[in-house]
């Protein structure tokens, strides 16, 4: 989630006492445009049931064009996931400002409810079937000693 907007939206949701499930894990980046497709694939490889990328609205981007770069990049992800055999509905992009704590809470609630409705065994099977292709795409990171040190081989409970 974007440091300047969506992270603030998450903070706003908490300080405003909006109710939403606590079964999500947020990762803050300075700009959603800094998110590479490989980060999303790595989340699925580690067992994430769903992945949300959230950033600024187009007119609010701290880095002027970051949101447009991110939108263009993430527009291709659902097709990539589908080709790999991962349901593209397991990936979502939302533009959430720091003032939209209610929207953040709603999006997290919707995603949590959707995840609970999915068959956990089918999710694991789907992810495991896609794992060879994910590993192939991520292999460039493993060849770089500096990046390989950053990759932690840890599964995320579904």
URKA-V624177 format. One record per pair of residues at least 4 apart in sequence whose C-alpha atoms are under 8 Angstrom apart, sorted by the first residue. I is the first residue (numbers start at 0). J is the second residue. D is the distance in whole Angstrom. If there is no record, write none. Layout:
I,J,D + I,J,D
This chain:
0,5,6 + 0,6,6 + 0,25,7 + 0,26,6 + 0,27,5 + 0,28,6 + 0,30,8 + 0,31,6 + 0,52,6 + 0,53,5 + 0,54,6 + 1,5,5 + 1,6,6 + 1,27,6 + 1,28,5 + 1,29,6 + 1,30,5 + 1,31,5 + 1,53,6 + 1,54,5 + 1,55,7 + 2,6,5 + 2,7,7 + 2,27,6 + 2,28,6 + 2,29,5 + 2,30,6 + 3,7,7 + 3,29,7 + 3,30,7 + 3,55,7 + 3,60,8 + 3,61,7 + 3,97,7 + 4,8,6 + 4,54,6 + 4,55,5 + 4,95,6 + 4,96,4 + 4,97,4 + 5,9,6 + 5,53,6 + 5,54,5 + 5,55,6 + 5,94,7 + 5,95,5 + 5,96,5 + 5,97,6 + 5,103,8 + 6,10,6 + 6,27,7 + 6,97,7 + 7,11,6 + 7,96,7 + 7,97,4 + 7,98,7 + 7,100,8 + 8,12,6 + 8,95,6 + 8,96,6 + 8,97,4 + 8,98,6 + 8,99,5 + 8,100,4 + 8,101,8 + 8,102,8 + 8,103,6 + 9,13,6 + 9,97,8 + 9,100,6 + 9,103,6 + 9,104,7 + 10,14,6 + 10,97,8 + 10,100,7 + 11,15,6 + 11,97,7 + 11,98,7 + 11,99,7 + 11,100,5 + 12,16,6 + 12,17,5 + 12,18,8 + 12,99,8 + 12,100,4 + 12,101,6 + 12,103,7 + 12,104,6 + 13,17,6 + 13,100,8 + 15,100,7 + 17,100,7 + 17,101,7 + 17,104,6 + 18,104,7 + 19,104,5 + 19,105,7 + 19,107,7 + 19,108,5 + 20,107,7 + 20,108,6 + 20,111,7 + 22,111,7 + 23,107,8 + 23,111,8 + 28,33,7 + 28,34,8 + 29,33,7 + 30,34,8 + 30,54,7 + 30,62,8 + 30,65,7 + 30,66,8 + 31,52,7 + 31,53,7 + 31,54,5 + 31,55,8 + 31,65,7 + 31,66,7 + 31,69,6 + 32,65,5 + 32,66,6 + 32,68,6 + 32,69,4 + 33,69,8 + 34,38,7 + 34,69,8 + 35,39,7 + 36,40,6 + 36,72,8 + 36,73,8 + 36,76,7 + 37,41,6 + 37,136,8 + 37,137,7 + 38,42,6 + 39,43,7 + 39,50,7 + 40,44,6 + 40,133,6 + 40,137,8 + 41,45,6 + 41,133,8 + 41,137,8 + 42,46,7 + 42,47,5 + 42,50,7 + 43,47,5 + 43,48,7 + 43,49,8 + 43,50,8 + 43,126,7 + 44,126,7 + 44,127,8 + 44,130,6 + 44,133,7 + 44,134,8 + 45,152,8 + 45,153,6 + 45,154,5 + 45,155,5 + 46,123,7 + 46,126,7 + 46,154,6 + 46,155,5 + 46,156,6 + 46,157,6 + 47,155,6 + 47,156,7 + 47,157,6 + 48,89,7 + 48,114,7 + 48,122,7 + 48,157,6 + 49,89,5 + 49,90,6 + 49,91,8 + 49,110,7 + 49,114,7 + 50,89,6 + 50,90,5 + 50,91,6 + 51,90,6 + 51,91,5 + 51,92,6 + 51,93,7 + 52,91,6 + 52,92,5 + 52,93,6 + 53,92,6 + 53,93,5 + 53,94,5 + 53,95,6 + 54,66,7 + 54,93,7 + 54,94,5 + 54,95,6 + 54,96,7 + 55,59,6 + 55,60,5 + 55,66,6 + 55,94,5 + 55,95,6 + 55,96,6 + 56,60,7 + 56,66,7 + 56,94,5 + 56,95,7 + 56,96,7 + 57,64,8 + 57,66,6 + 57,67,7 + 58,63,8 + 59,63,8 + 59,96,8 + 60,64,7 + 60,65,6 + 60,66,6 + 61,65,8 + 64,68,6 + 65,69,6 + 66,70,6 + 67,71,6 + 68,72,6 + 69,73,6 + 70,74,6 + 71,75,7 + 72,76,7 + 73,77,8 + 73,92,7 + 75,79,7 + 76,80,6 + 76,87,8 + 77,81,6 + 77,87,5 + 77,88,8 + 77,90,7 + 78,82,6 + 78,87,7 + 79,83,6 + 80,84,6 + 80,85,5 + 80,86,7 + 80,87,6 + 81,85,5 + 81,86,6 + 81,87,6 + 83,129,5 + 83,132,7 + 83,133,8 + 84,125,6 + 84,126,8 + 84,128,7 + 84,129,6 + 85,89,8 + 85,125,6 + 85,126,7 + 85,129,7 + 95,99,6 + 95,102,7 + 95,103,7 + 96,100,8 + 99,103,6 + 100,104,6 + 101,105,6 + 102,106,6 + 103,107,6 + 104,108,6 + 105,109,6 + 106,110,6 + 107,111,6 + 108,112,6 + 109,113,6 + 110,114,6 + 111,115,6 + 112,116,6 + 113,117,7 + 117,121,8 + 117,122,7 + 118,122,6 + 119,123,6 + 119,157,7 + 120,124,6 + 121,125,6 + 122,126,6 + 123,127,6 + 124,128,6 + 125,129,6 + 126,130,6 + 127,131,8 + 129,133,6 + 130,134,6 + 131,135,6 + 132,136,6 + 133,137,6 + 134,138,6 + 137,141,7 + 138,142,6 + 139,143,7 + 140,146,6 + 140,147,6 + 141,146,7 + 141,147,5 + 142,146,8 + 142,147,7 + 143,147,6 + 144,148,6 + 145,149,7 + 146,150,7
